[in-house]
Amino acid sequence: MTTGLTILLIICLLLACTFEFVNGFHDTANAVATVIYTNSLKPTVAVVYSGILNFTGVMTGGIAVAMGIINLLPMEVLLDANVYHGVAMILALLLSAIIWNLGTWYLGIPASSSHALIGSILGIGIAFYFLPDTGDGGSINWDKVKDTGLSLLFSPLLGFSAAILLMFLFKRLITNETIYKEPVVGKKPPLWIRLILWTTCGLVSFFHGQNDGQKGVGLVMIILIAIMPGYFSIDQKVNIQSVGAHVEHIQQLVHKADTTILSENQLKLYNDIFAHSSHYLNETRGKFKADELEVTLRFELRKDIVRITKACEKLINSGNLSLSAKEIKILKLDIKQSKVLIEYAPYWVIIMISVSLGLGTMVGWKRIVKTVGEKIGKQHMSYAQGASAELVAAGGIGIASAFGFPVSTTHMLSSGIAGSMVAKKGLKNLQKGTIISIAMAWILTLPITIILSCSLFLLFRYLF
């Protein structure tokens, strides 16, 4: 690597850590606001506790969400061997998300880091329509965008509804009126209430780390693959021949399909599978580890796996792949096993993001905490309201992480608090101004980050 590229690599990694650091203090309020405003934990103890569990969440969260973030990117980016094009994409993506997150944090508005990141990625895809020879409409992974968009769209609605339901359940199951009263300033609640709130705060922090931390891992992998493709395009610990066996089996299964019912685009995908699987098998014959391959070939093998698996998934989703249900199931398993070569993250990347998120969690939290704790409802948050909102957020984020969907911690928690307030005294119990501000941030995050990311990407592509 040249000195210039080394400097760019360091800048990009620092920006990725900055995004995760900002994400930490931007979203920490969602976990600690309830324990602070119910006098269950002192602020310093709460944020340290939350920071440790955020760190633990990233370390134990796997990489399903990280890979989902990578797969949102246009295929042209994933397969572009031009390092400087990758740098332009990374800088635009990270700067857009960081600028929006810092802006909403400064104004004390709970906004979604996930929305900001997704919007920045979509902006990159849209920018490809303005570049030569890439305006064919294939620059955005619309299937993945749809899945991600639905999870981000419905999470606050589910959080709001679930919190109302949970408050009603509390009323039926817990008759002790203490839990429904507003906390007395300076007085700690009973131990059993504190234990509930400590647990729910910890769960939100842990699952936030599992979900949002993985987004940072995905960003770092994008950086490494773009700038150092020869070393990070494929997992050097994976046996190349074991992947080759799955690639060969994919070839055999797809060969059984009836090509006469395929459209022109589907037939192109069909041919791509054979072209790239043949290339992979020929280039890896007799080789078992990545260090036996030429550095330049490793990116080509990544390209083969991406093309093969994406083409197979599109053919399966089209419904025109004339294979039995059993064969489709086996094909999906082969696709999954082939992806192990390219869907990975080195342990040091996970540690770096864990530390960034954990440290970010411990600073800068007061602005958002004040909004979440004081300005969503007209009354002070009760113990039951805090617990219900936290349980809803923890459950929603945990389920989303298990299925590999990015979800907004901010929206899950703030909508849960709003729901808990409505459950007690109806819509009149909400502060209209704050709800409008949160809703506007929800609506504007995507368009603003899309425009910002698209503009910056085109500018950096021109400069580079």
N, C-alpha and C positions, 0 to 999 in steps of 0.2 A: 504494500500500500504506500502511496505517496504521502508526503507530509500534509498536503491539503486534505486528502481523504481521511487521514487520521484525525485531523482537527474537526472535520465535519462529523465523523463518527462520535467523537467525544461530545460535541455540541448536541447531537441528536439524542444520545443516551442521557445527557443531563436534562434535556427537555422532557424526555419520557419520565424520568424520576421526578421532575418538577410537576408534571401533570398528576402523577400519583400522589405527590406531597400535597398539592392543592386539593386534590380529591379527598385526601385524608381530613384536612381541617374544614373543608366545605361540607362534607357529609357526616362528620363526627357528631354535629349537633343533633342529628336524627337519632342517634343512639343515647346520648348523654342528657338530652334536654329533660327527659322524664325523671331520671334519678336526681338531677340537680333541683328541678322545680318541685319535687315532692320531698326534698330534704333527706333523701335516702343515702346520698353520697355527697361528700364535698366535691366541688368542681375539679380540683387538682387530682384527687383520687379517681374521680369518674373518667377523666380523659386518659389518664395513664392506664387504667383498667381497660378502657375501650381500645387504646392503642395496642396493648399487648394481645388482645383477642383479635384485632384486625390483622396483626402480624401472623398470628397462629392460623387464621382463616386462609390467608394467601398460601402459607406453607402446606396446607393440607387440602387445598381446593382443586387440585388437578389442573387440566388445561382445556376443558371442554368449551368454556366461555371464551378463552383466549383464541382458540381456533375459529370460533364463531365470528369473532371480530376480524380476524385475518380474511375469512371467506366472504366478508361483506365487500372487500376491495374488488375493483375491476380485475378481470383475469389478465388484462394487458399489463397491469402493475405487477401482478404476481409472477408474470413470465417475462418481464422486461429485464434484459441483462445489462442495460445501460445504468451504471451506478448513479450517475448524476440525476437521471430521471427519478430514481428511487429517493434520493436526497430531497429533491424538490417536493415530492409527495409527502415525505415524513415531516419536513419543516412546516408545510402548509397545514397538515392535519393537526399536529401538536400545538402550533401557535394559535390556531383558531379555537381549539377546545380550551386552552389555558386562558386566553383573553376573555372568553365568555364566562368561564368559571370564576375568574378573579373579579370581573365586573359585577356579577350577581352576588358574590360574597361581600364585596365592598358595600353594596346597597342593602345587604342583609336579607336578600330574597332567596328562599329555598328553591334551588333549581337543580335540574338533573345533569350530573356529569356524564351519565350514559347517553342522554339525548345529545349533549354537546359533542361527544365523540362520534356517535352515529351520524349526526349532521355533517361533521367534518369529513367523514368517510364518503358520504353521499356527494358532498361537494367535489371531491376528487373524481368520482365517477362521472358526474355531470360535466366536469371540465374536459373530459376526454371527447365529448361531442364537438368541442371547439378546436381539437387538434387534427392535423392532417391524417387521413386514412384510419381514423378510429371513430368516426361518427355513424356507425352502423347500428347503434342501439344496443350493442352487446357489452357496453362498458360497466354496467351495473348488474350485480347479482340480485335480480329482482325477487327471486324466490326466497333468498335469505333475508332480504330487506323486508319482505312481507311478514315473515315469521318474527323477526326482531321488532318490527313496527307494532305488530299486534300485542306482543308482550309488554312493550313500553306504553302503548295506548291504554290497555285495559288494567294495568297494574294499579293505578290510582283509583279507578272505579271499583275494583275489587277490594282494595284497601279500605275505602270509604264504607262500602256495604258490609264487609266482614267485621269492621269495628263496631258498627251499629248492632249487628247480630250478637257479637261477643258481649257487648254491654248488657243486652237483654238477658243473655245466658247468665252473666254474673248476678244480675238482679234476682233471677230464679234460684240460683244455686248457693249464693253467698248472702246470708241474711245480716251479717255484721255490718252495721251502718258506717263504721269507721272508714271502711275502704271507699265509700262514696263521698266522703267529706273533703273539703279543701284543706290542704296542709296548713298547719299553724307555723307562721314564720319563726325560724330558729329552733323548732321542735321536731325531733326525729319521729317518724311513724313507728308503730309496733314492729317488732323484729320480723314477724311472719310476712308483713307487707314489704318490708325492706328486702327480704329474701326473694320475693316474687319479682320485685323491680330490678334487683341486681341480676337475677337470672335472665329476665327479658332484655335488659340492656346488653348483657354479655352475648346473648344469642344474636341480636341485631348486629353487633360489632363483628362477631365471628363470621356470620353469613355475608356481611358487607365485604369483609376481606376475601371470602371465597369468590364472590361475584365481581366486585369492582377491582379487586387486586388482579384478577385474571386478565382484565382489560389492559392493565399496564404490562403484564407479561406478553400479551399479544402484540402490543406496540413495540416492545423491545425486540421481539422476534422479527417483526417487519423490518426494523432498522438493520438488524444483523444480516438478514437474508438479502436486503437491498444493497448494502455496502460491502459485505463480505460473503458473496454467494458461494464461493468455493469452499468455505468452511462451515457455513450454517444452512445451506440449502437442504441437506439431508442429515438425518440422525446418524452419526458415525458409529453408534453402538449397535445399530440394527443390522442383522444378517441380510445382505442383499439378495441372496439366493432364496431365503424364505419368502421375501416379498415377491421375487420373481415367480415363485410357484403360484402365488395368488394371481399375479398378472396373467400368467399362462392359462390359469383356470377361467379367468374373466374372458379371455380370448375365445376359449372353447365354448363357453356358455353363450356368448353373444353370437358366435358363428351359427348357432342353432336357430336364431331368430329369422323370421320371414321378412326379407327386405322389400318385398313388393308392396307392403302396406305402409312403408315409411315415407314421410314427406321428403322434400328435397333437403331441408335443413337437418332432419333426423337421419337421412342417409349420409350426410356429411359427418355427423357425430359418429355414426356407425363406422365409417372409414377411418376417422381419427383414432378410434379405439385400436384398430388393427395396426395402423401406422406407428403409433406411439408404443404399443405393447411390443411390436416387433423390434423397434429401436431399443427399448429397454432390455429385452432379452438378449439381443445381439451384443450390446455394449457391456453387459455384465456377465457374459458367459465365462465361467471359470474363476470369477471374483466373488469374494465373500464379505469384505469389509470396505468401507469408504476410502481408507488410506491406500487401497490397492488401485484406486481410480485416479485418473488425472483430475486436477483441481477444476479445470474448465468443464469436464464432463459431468460433474456432480450437479451443477445447475440444470444441465440438459436432462438428467434423470428426474430431477424434481419436476421439470416441465412435463415429462412423460406421465408421471403419476397424477399430476394435476389434471392434465388433459383426459387421461383415461377415466379417472374417477368422476370428473364433472360430466363427461359425455355419457357415462353409464347412468348417473343419477338423473340426467335430463331425459334419457330414453325411458327409464323406469317411470318417471313422473308423467311422461306423455301418454302412457297406457298402451302404446303401440308396440311394445317389445313382447313378441309372441313367445313367451316362456311360461311354464307352469308356475303356480304359486310357490312350490317348493324350490324351483330353480331360481326364482326371483329372490327368495329368502337367502339362498346360498350365495347368489351374486352380491347382495348387499353385505354379507359377511366378508366376502373377498374384497369388496371395496374398502370396508373398514380396516381390514388387515393390511391392505396395500398402503393406506394412509399413515401407518405407523412410521414409515420412512420419512415423512415430511411434517407430521404433526407432533411436535415435541418442543420442549424448552429445557435448556441446561439448568442445572440446580442453582448455579450462581445468579442466573437471571431472576429466578423466583425469590431468592434471598434478597437481592438488590431492591426489587419491587416491594417485598415485605417490609424492609427497613424504611423505605420512602413513605409508604402508606402509614406505617406505625408511627413514625416521627411526625408526619403531617397531622395525624390524629391528635397529637398532644399540643398543638398550637392553633391560634387563630379561630377558635371555635365560638367565641362569645357572640359575634354578630348574628349568626344563624340561630344559636340557642335562644337568644332573646325573642326572635320572631316565632320560633316553634313553641316556646314555652309560654309566651305572654300574648301574642298578637293573633293567633288563629281563632281562639274562642274568647268570648266576652268575660268568662269566669276563669278563675285559677284552675289549673288542671288537678283533678282528684287522683287518688291512688289507682282507682279502677280504670280511669281513662288512660292514665299513663301505661298501665299494664296491658290493656286491650290493644292500644296502638302499637306497642312494642311487639306483642305476640303476633299480630297481623303482619307487621313488617318482617319479623324473623321468619315466619312461616312462608310468606310469599317469596322472599329472597332465597330461602333454602330450597324451595321447590324449583325455582328458576335455575339455580346453580346446578341442581341435580340433572336437569334436562339440557343444560348448556345454553340457556337463554340469558342475554344481558337484561337486567331489570333495574329500574330506578329506585334506589334506597330512599332518596329524598321524597319522591312522590308516594311511595308506599307508606312511609311514616307520617308525613304531613297530612295525607288523606285519611289515614287511620285516626289521627288526632281530631281532624274535622268531623269524622264519623262519630267518634266518641262524644264530642260536644253536641252534635245533633241528636244523638240518642237520649240525652238528658233533657234538653229543652227545645229541640227542634231547630230549624234553620235560623231562627232569630238569635240563636246562641253563638253564631259565627260573626267575626269581625269582617264586614264587607270589603273594606279597603285591602286587608291582607289577602283575603281569598282572591280578589281581583288581581293583585300583584303576582301571586303564585300562579294563577291561571294564565296570565299574560306571559310569564316566563315559560310556562309549559308550552304555550302556543308558539312563541317567538323563537325558542331555542333552536329548533330545527332549521327554519328558513334563514335565520341570521348566520348560524354556523355553516350552513351550506353555501351561502353567498360569500362569506369570508374565506372559507377553505378553497372554493373554486377560484376566486380572484387571486389568492396568494399562490396557488398551484400554477396557474397560468403565468403569473409574474416570475416565479422561481424557474419555471421551465424556460422562459425567455432569457433569464439571466444566466442560467447554467448551460 
